[in-house]
Amino acid sequence: MSIKKQFVKTKPVCKVTFSVKAAGANQASVIGDFNNWNESEGVLSKLKNGTFKGVFDLDKDAAYEFKYLIDGVFVNEPEADSFKWNAFAGNENSVLVV
């Protein structure tokens, strides 16, 4: 799993690439504050090597809670900038700072 951040000098956004290895999975999404936790807005594409990947434009100077949803199972990003307890979920969420 990994996150790559590419800041755009001409716009107040950051292109964030989410990658998660899930060779046996059929589908994966990244869901979080940036897409209203909407699975269909965070669909990741499956590559031949079994990695799911997607690039999203996120507003700079913000922090976002998120998780991966892999075949219906919520998974945190171990390389997240931090983690935050979420009482609604009863679990920690990954946090991305851009």
C-alpha positions in Angstrom: 0.0 0.0 0.0 1.2 3.5 -0.7 0.3 7.1 -1.2 2.0 9.5 -3.6 1.4 13.2 -3.4 2.1 15.5 -6.4 1.4 19.2 -5.7 0.2 21.3 -8.6 1.9 24.7 -8.7 -0.8 26.4 -10.8 -3.8 25.1 -8.8 -4.7 24.8 -5.1 -4.9 21.0 -5.5 -2.7 18.0 -4.9 -2.8 14.9 -7.2 -2.9 12.0 -4.8 -2.2 8.4 -6.1 -3.6 5.7 -3.9 -2.2 2.2 -4.4 -3.1 -1.0 -2.6 -2.0 -4.5 -3.3 -4.9 -6.9 -3.2 -4.2 -9.6 -5.8 -7.1 -11.9 -4.8 -9.7 -9.0 -4.6 -12.3 -8.3 -7.2 -12.8 -4.6 -6.4 -11.3 -1.8 -4.3 -12.2 1.8 -3.6 -10.7 4.6 -1.5 -13.4 6.3 0.6 -13.1 9.3 2.9 -13.9 12.9 3.7 -12.9 14.0 0.2 -15.6 12.0 -1.5 -18.3 11.8 1.2 -17.4 8.2 1.9 -18.9 7.3 -1.4 -17.6 4.0 -2.7 -18.5 4.7 -6.3 -16.6 8.0 -6.3 -13.4 6.3 -5.2 -13.2 3.3 -7.4 -9.6 2.1 -8.0 -8.5 0.4 -11.2 -7.0 -3.1 -11.0 -3.6 -3.6 -12.6 -2.2 -6.8 -14.0 0.0 -7.3 -11.0 -3.0 -7.3 -8.6 -2.5 -3.8 -7.4 -5.5 -1.4 -7.3 -4.6 2.2 -8.2 -6.3 5.6 -8.6 -5.4 9.3 -8.8 -7.6 12.0 -7.2 -7.3 15.8 -7.1 -7.6 16.9 -3.5 -7.7 20.4 -2.1 -4.4 21.5 -0.6 -4.0 22.6 3.0 -6.4 20.1 4.4 -6.5 16.8 6.3 -8.7 13.9 5.2 -9.8 10.8 7.0 -10.1 7.8 4.7 -10.0 4.0 4.3 -9.7 1.4 1.6 -12.8 -0.7 0.9 -11.5 -4.0 -0.5 -14.2 -6.6 -1.4 -16.4 -5.1 1.3 -13.7 -5.0 4.0 -12.4 -1.7 5.4 -8.6 -1.5 5.5 -6.3 1.3 6.8 -3.3 2.6 4.9 -0.2 1.7 7.0 1.8 4.5 5.4 -0.9 7.2 6.3 0.3 10.5 7.7 -1.5 9.6 11.0 -4.5 7.8 12.4 -7.6 9.2 14.1 -10.2 7.5 16.3 -13.7 7.6 14.8 -16.5 7.0 17.3 -19.1 6.4 14.5 -17.0 3.6 13.0 -15.6 2.4 16.4 -12.2 2.2 14.8 -9.3 4.3 13.6 -9.3 5.9 10.2 -6.2 6.7 8.2 -5.4 10.4 7.8 -3.9 12.1 4.8 -2.5 15.6 5.1 -2.0 17.6 1.8 
